[in-house]
Amino acid sequence: MRLPGPLTKLARSRARPGCAPARTSAVTPDRPDNEHLGFGHGLHSCFGAPLARLEAQLALTELVRRLDDPQLAADPPPYRHNAVLRGPRHLPLTVARIRD
């Protein structure tokens, strides 16, 4: 069966082992190949990016509200050695307690 344009590329990429995570339906933030959180841009931007940004904003706001006395465990935190994607690689925190 011949698939049109982009569907062919998608089907081929899913057919190659190691091209995508094995369990795409499971959220596994500690998987070893988790290198970025990008939404693309222009024609190739993620359709769900605005919703994902809103969910992240709500989740982080609630997290910050619940943490008592958050402090960096490593100051400064370990940074990425990449000119394109800047920022900390990890952001380890210590907290006095987590409120309900």
TAKALIN-V877747 format. One record per pair of residues at least 24 apart in sequence whose ideal C-beta (glycine too) atoms are under 10 Angstrom apart, sorted by sequence separation. I is the first residue (numbers start at 1). J is the second residue. If there is no record, write none. Layout:
i->[I I]
j->[J J]
This chain:
i->[69 70 71 69 70 71 67 69 70 67 68 69 67 68 69 70 66 67 68 63 67 68 66 67 68 66 67 66 65 66 63 35 36 35 38 37 36 35]
j->[93 94 95 94 95 96 93 95 96 94 95 96 95 96 97 98 95 96 97 93 97 98 97 98 99 98 99 99 99 100 98 80 82 82 85 85 85 85]
